[in-house]
Amino acid sequence: MLKWLGPGDPFPPVQSVQQNPAGLLCAGGDLSPGRLLEGYRQGIFPWYSGDEPILWWSPDPRMVLYCAELKVSRSLAKSLRNRGYEVRIDSAFRQVLSGCAEPRADGGGTWLGEDMRVAYARLHRAGHAHSFETWRGGELVGGLYGVALGRMFFGESMFSRATDASKVALVALVAELGRRGFPLIDCQVRTPLLAALGAREIPRRSFLRELAALVHYDESPGKWTRTTEPNVPTE
């Protein structure tokens, strides 16, 4: 039976996830900063839409991107060099949230309702959530956002309004994480786009073991403000 969280209730053990739908752990609770951060520390994240209650997930297997395994295709390398993109960090967080919430051709994006956007904006103000924004000619054309805890980055969503714009933001994220000593990005569930960029599935138990070693680093939250010119990663 699905557990419902009341005020102050702890998350149940991730081993108690539902088999149908696979990875669903519990429902209810709230989207307060404390609740969200505690979920991330345990490998749990919210994902729901429309009139659904808050649903919390911990899928097995887990999609992750090891920063050292990022794959940059020839076409992406060309975009990094030639399309005039600029990447900014933490300069337009709410605009990135709105971009990620836009309906897409594949039906994605609409799950990011206003309550979720408000919750992640709070995390951003607290210095835990970050946006990587692809700009061209002064216009925001793509980006992504996620949550940083210790030396672990939890990717949440991406959007693109121009060729490879979200991928350019991801390349910049990997470069920034490398500078900060973050080895791993949680990508949650498999998508063809992430797989093409080098992400892969690992067993949840392996993910939780790596997570436990990374989230407790003493890294102070705060904005990661920076502007960069996209560069093709070197081998």
C-alpha positions in Angstrom: 0.0 0.0 0.0 1.3 3.5 -0.9 2.4 5.4 2.1 1.0 8.9 2.6 3.2 11.5 4.3 1.7 13.7 7.0 3.4 16.8 8.4 6.8 15.9 9.7 6.6 12.2 8.6 9.9 10.8 7.5 10.3 9.3 4.1 9.8 5.5 4.0 12.9 3.3 3.1 13.5 3.5 -0.7 13.4 -0.3 -0.7 9.6 -0.1 -0.2 8.9 1.4 -3.7 5.9 0.3 -5.7 6.3 -2.1 -8.5 3.4 -0.5 -10.4 4.2 2.2 -11.2 7.8 1.2 -10.8 9.8 3.6 -8.6 6.9 5.3 -6.8 7.7 5.5 -3.1 5.1 7.6 -1.4 2.7 10.6 -1.7 1.8 13.7 0.1 4.0 15.8 2.4 5.0 19.2 1.1 7.6 21.0 -1.1 9.4 22.9 1.7 13.1 23.4 1.3 13.8 21.0 4.2 11.6 18.3 2.8 13.1 18.6 -0.7 16.7 18.5 0.5 16.0 15.6 2.8 14.5 13.7 -0.2 17.5 14.4 -2.4 19.9 13.2 0.4 18.1 9.9 0.3 17.8 9.6 -3.5 14.1 10.6 -3.6 12.6 13.3 -5.8 9.1 14.7 -6.5 7.4 14.2 -9.9 3.7 14.8 -10.5 1.4 16.8 -12.7 -2.1 18.3 -12.9 -4.4 17.4 -10.0 -2.2 14.6 -8.7 -0.9 14.8 -5.1 2.8 15.3 -4.6 4.4 12.0 -5.6 7.9 11.0 -4.5 10.1 8.6 -6.6 13.2 6.5 -6.3 13.6 4.5 -9.5 15.7 1.4 -10.0 17.9 1.5 -12.1 19.0 5.1 -11.8 20.2 7.2 -14.8 23.4 9.0 -14.0 26.1 10.9 -15.9 29.6 10.6 -14.7 31.2 13.9 -15.7 34.3 12.1 -17.0 32.0 10.1 -19.4 30.4 13.1 -21.2 30.1 12.4 -24.9 30.3 15.4 -27.3 29.3 14.5 -30.8 30.7 16.2 -33.9 27.5 18.1 -34.4 27.5 19.3 -30.8 31.1 20.3 -31.0 30.3 22.4 -34.0 27.4 24.1 -32.1 29.8 24.8 -29.3 32.2 26.5 -31.7 30.1 28.2 -34.3 26.6 29.1 -33.1 27.5 32.1 -31.1 26.2 30.8 -27.8 27.0 32.2 -24.4 26.4 30.3 -21.2 25.4 32.1 -18.0 25.0 30.5 -14.6 22.3 31.6 -12.1 21.3 34.8 -13.9 17.8 33.9 -15.0 16.6 31.0 -12.8 12.8 31.7 -13.0 13.1 32.1 -16.8 14.7 28.7 -17.0 11.9 27.2 -14.9 9.4 28.7 -17.2 11.2 27.3 -20.2 11.3 23.9 -18.7 7.6 24.1 -18.1 6.7 24.8 -21.7 4.7 22.1 -23.5 6.9 20.1 -25.9 6.3 18.0 -29.0 6.9 14.8 -27.0 4.4 15.9 -24.4 7.0 16.7 -21.7 7.5 19.8 -19.7 3.9 20.3 -18.5 4.5 18.5 -15.2 6.4 21.5 -13.8 3.5 23.3 -12.3 3.5 26.6 -10.5 3.9 25.0 -7.0 7.0 23.2 -8.2 8.4 26.4 -9.7 7.8 28.3 -6.5 9.5 25.5 -4.5 12.6 25.4 -6.6 12.8 29.1 -6.7 13.0 29.0 -2.9 15.9 26.5 -3.2 17.6 28.8 -5.6 17.3 31.8 -3.2 18.8 29.5 -0.5 21.8 28.7 -2.8 21.0 25.1 -3.4 19.3 25.2 -6.9 21.2 26.4 -10.0 20.4 27.3 -13.6 22.7 27.0 -16.6 21.4 29.2 -19.4 22.3 29.3 -23.1 22.0 32.8 -24.5 22.4 34.0 -28.1 22.1 37.7 -29.1 20.8 38.6 -25.7 18.0 36.0 -25.9 17.6 32.9 -23.7 17.4 30.0 -26.1 17.9 27.0 -23.7 19.1 25.8 -20.4 18.7 23.5 -17.5 18.4 23.6 -13.7 19.1 21.3 -10.8 20.0 21.0 -7.1 23.5 20.8 -5.6 24.1 19.1 -2.2 27.7 18.5 -1.0 29.4 17.5 -4.2 26.4 15.9 -5.8 24.3 17.5 -8.6 20.7 16.5 -9.2 19.6 17.4 -12.7 15.9 18.3 -12.9 14.9 19.5 -16.3 16.2 21.0 -19.6 14.7 23.0 -22.4 15.8 24.1 -25.9 14.5 26.7 -28.3 17.5 26.5 -30.7 19.7 23.8 -32.1 21.7 22.0 -29.3 21.0 24.8 -26.8 20.1 22.5 -23.9 23.1 20.3 -24.7 25.4 23.4 -24.6 24.1 24.2 -21.1 24.9 20.6 -20.1 28.4 20.8 -21.4 28.9 24.0 -19.3 27.4 22.3 -16.3 29.9 19.4 -16.6 32.8 21.9 -16.9 31.6 23.8 -13.8 31.2 20.6 -11.8 34.7 19.6 -12.8 36.0 22.8 -11.4 34.1 22.2 -8.1 35.1 18.6 -7.7 31.6 17.1 -8.4 32.0 13.8 -10.2 28.4 12.8 -10.8 25.0 14.1 -12.1 21.8 12.3 -11.1 19.7 12.2 -14.3 16.8 10.3 -12.6 15.4 8.2 -15.5 16.6 7.2 -18.9 16.0 9.3 -22.0 17.6 8.9 -25.5 19.0 12.4 -25.3 20.9 11.7 -22.0 22.1 8.3 -23.2 23.5 9.9 -26.3 25.5 12.3 -24.1 27.0 9.5 -22.1 24.6 9.0 -19.2 23.9 5.4 -18.2 21.8 3.4 -15.9 23.2 1.9 -12.7 21.5 -0.1 -9.9 19.8 2.0 -7.3 21.9 0.4 -4.5 25.1 1.6 -6.4 23.6 5.1 -6.8 22.7 5.3 -3.1 26.2 4.2 -2.1 27.8 6.9 -4.2 25.2 9.5 -3.1 26.0 8.9 0.6 29.7 9.5 -0.1 29.0 12.8 -1.9 26.1 14.7 -0.3 27.9 15.2 3.1 30.8 17.2 1.8 30.9 20.5 3.6 30.1 22.7 0.6 28.5 26.1 1.4 25.4 26.9 -0.6 25.4 30.1 -2.7 25.0 31.4 -6.2 27.4 30.1 -8.9 27.2 33.3 -11.0 29.5 33.0 -14.0 29.4 33.8 -17.8 31.4 31.6 -20.1 32.0 31.0 -23.8 31.2 27.4 -24.6 34.3 25.3 -25.3 34.6 21.8 -26.7 35.8 19.6 -23.9 39.3 18.1 -24.4 39.9 14.4 -24.1 
